Amino acid sequence: MAEQGKAEAVAPPEVQAEALAQLLDSIVALKKSGLLGLLTHLADKADESFLAVATDPALMRLMAVLASLSYGISKVDATDLSNAQNNLTDLSSCAFEALGKVNLSEPKKVGLMGLLRSLNDPDVSQGLGILLDLAKQLGACVRAKAPKTP
């Protein structure tokens, strides 16, 4: 009976051939992209790479931050996480586009009156609205997580 289960678990030759063809296609694509060489190098140097990561304080701090982010993300509701991912995609795209258009070598000096005039610009107004909404949600979340004092 156990041998019959083993016989059923083996895929027919045409399925095996198709899987092998897909595997070879994937390997060819990795080779063309250069990722196969990178993966091979990483596999060859795994011990050295791990030692370098384990002894570099900056990388260890980065790993701690990533672990904290991962833990924090795991506590977020799935719907909120999905919305956050979509918003992050849009915001990062817009932020990089904006950074590409800003000329840091000639910063504009703005006083109080210039700030007030800038509020009439619909783009400035919308950007500030987004920042204020984000600040409100952050504040509410932090307040909700703060220990309650009697």
C-alpha positions, 0 to 999 in steps of 0.5 A, a space after each residue: 500500500 505504501 509502495 502504491 502511494 509512492 508510485 502515485 507521487 511520481 509525475 508522468 514523464 511529460 510533466 517531468 519534461 515540462 518542469 525540466 524545460 521550465 527550470 532550464 528557461 529560468 536558468 537561462 533567464 537568470 544567466 542573461 540577467 546576470 543574477 545567476 553569476 551573483 547568486 553563484 558568487 554569493 553561494 561561494 562566499 557565503 561564509 565570508 559574507 556572513 562573517 562580514 555582516 556579523 562583525 559590521 556594527 552598521 549592518 547589525 543596526 540595520 538588521 535590528 531596524 529591519 527586524 523591528 519593522 518586520 515585527 511592527 508590520 506583522 501587527 498591522 491589520 491586513 486591509 491597513 497593510 494593503 492600503 499602506 503598501 499602495 500608498 507607499 508605492 504612490 508616495 515614494 514615486 511622487 517623492 522621487 519625482 519631486 526630488 528630481 525636480 527640486 534644485 537644491 543649489 538654489 533654495 527659495 527663501 520663504 518668509 511668513 508672507 510667502 508661506 501664506 501665499 504658498 497656501 493658495 497653491 493647490 499642490 502645496 495645500 494638498 501636500 500639507 493636507 496629506 502631511 497633516 492627515 499622516 500626523 493625525 493618524 500617527 498621533 492617534 496610533 501612538 496615543 492608543 499604544 501609550 500606557 494608560 496612567 491613572 
